[in-house]
Every structure is written in structure tokens, then in C-alpha cells.
Amino acid sequence: MIEKGELVVLLTIILNKVDCLEELLTAFADNDISGATILESTGMAHTLGEMDENKFIGSLRMVLDLDRKDSKTIFMVIPEDQIKKISSIVNRVTGGLDKPDTGILFTLPVSYTEGIRQ
């Protein structure tokens, strides 16, 4: 739960390694992390890679898994002090975001919220 006056961030995970989603959400729940919104998403490079007329992206075929078309984008508004805990869980479950085509995680400051339990 977010306490009144507590610093909060929007934590976003672009999960390319979608086979980890269920385990990731279970790990979040096991660690009392809740309130995620999950959307289907597709990356620009993957979309461009499917276009025959774009020759530049053809060179990316060697490093991208173009058979995987979809990603999952996970949004969470969380207290700032949970970033490291969530990052640790994500990296453990995925095998590490430093691995190619696994995903990315970033945060943005949130200056105003409504509808979140305080």
C-alpha cells in the first residue's frame, strides 16, 4: 500500500521473454507486490523486421527473435523504495535483463495519483 506523502514511481517492464510472465507475477504476489497492469505490446524493431521493403532491419534478424511477435508491458505505480526489490525479482525470474531480447525495466516519477489506496 502507498502511504500518503510517500514518493511513488511508475515502474514499467517491457517483457520480451513472455514465457516468464506467470512465474514473474507469482513471485510478485509471493513478495506482497500487487497492482500491476499488463498489456500486449510489440516492439518497433520486430514490426519493421517483418516488412520486406525495409532493408536496414534485415541486418537485425541475426540478433532479434523475429518469430516472437509479442511482448508484455507491465505497469506498476509503486513506492520508490520497492524498485530494488522488484528489479531483483525480475532479474532472477528472467535470468537477467542484461541478456539479449529479455526485456527492459525503467521508472518515471509520479507527481499525482487518484484511485490508489492510500
Helices and strands as residue ranges (DSSP letters): E 8-15, G 18-20, H 21-30, E 37-41, H 44-49, H 55-58, G 59-62, E 71-79, G 80-82, H 83-94, E 103-110
